[in-house]
């Protein structure tokens, strides 16, 4: 009999981060759908702006998570192991500042 835990796929930190980011973006998409529905139904301005703020915050958190994950990988991987086209620390810093 095989061990059930041995059949569970092991996620790398990068894969786990990607899944969290994807989930955040899906939630943001749901929030944006709610904003569109609120606009279409003539909801009060206060409600629409509150929902827009939630969408904006969710997108910012996803963006920061993407940059933070890339920074972590960049810092922990030796330059010799980085794939061609990977972002440099300077490029990551610029991306981070565009979100700030």
N, C-alpha and C positions, 0 to 999 in steps of 0.2 A: 504494500500500500504506500503510495507516495504522500509526502508531506504537503498539505494544501498550501502552506505558505511558500513552498518552493515554486509553485505555479503562478504566484502573483508577480506581475512584471515590476521590476525595480525602475523607478523613475530617477533620472539624474536631476540634480538641482536645477539645471537649465530647463528640462522638460517640465518639472513641477512649477517653475516660475512661469513658463509659457502657458501652462494650463490656468494658473491663477489670473494672468493677464487677459487671456481669452475670456474667462468668466467675467472679469470686470467689464470688458468691452461689450459683452452680451447684455449685462445689466444696464450699461449706459444706453445701448440700443433700445432696450425696453423702456427706459425712462424717456428717451427721445420720442418714441412712439406715443407715450402718454402725453408729452407736450404737444405733439401734432394733433392728437385727438382733442386735447383741451382747446387748442386754437380753433379747430374745426367746429367744435360745439359751442364756441363763444363763452368759454369759461372766463371768470374774472381775471383781470390783469395780474393781480397779486398771486393767484394760484399758478398762472403760467410762468411768471418770473421765478417763483419758488422752485418749480419743476426744472426750469432752465438752469438754475443755480446747481441743482443736484446733478444734472447731466454734465455741466461744465466741471464740477468737482470730480465726478467719476472718470471723465476723460483725462483730467490732470493726474489723478492717481495712477491711472493705467500708463500714462506717458512716463511718469517718474519711475514706476516699476520697471518699465522697459529699459530706461536709461540705467537704472541702478543695477539691473541684472547684467547688462552689457559691461558696466564698469567693473562689477565683481569678477566677471569672466576675464576681462582685460587685465586686471590687476593680478589675478591668481594664475593666469597662464603665462609661461615664459614666451617671449617674443618669437622664439624659434618654433613654437607649437601653434601659433596663431595662423589662421587661414588667410590667404590673400583676400583682401577686401574687407577684413575685419576693421572695425573702427579703432582709431588711436585714442589715447587718453585726451588729447587736445580736441578731437572731433566729438568725443563724448561730453566733454565739458561744454562745448558750444551747444550741443543738443540740450543738455540740462538747462543751460541759461535761457534757451528759447521757451522752455516751459515755465520758468520762474517769473 
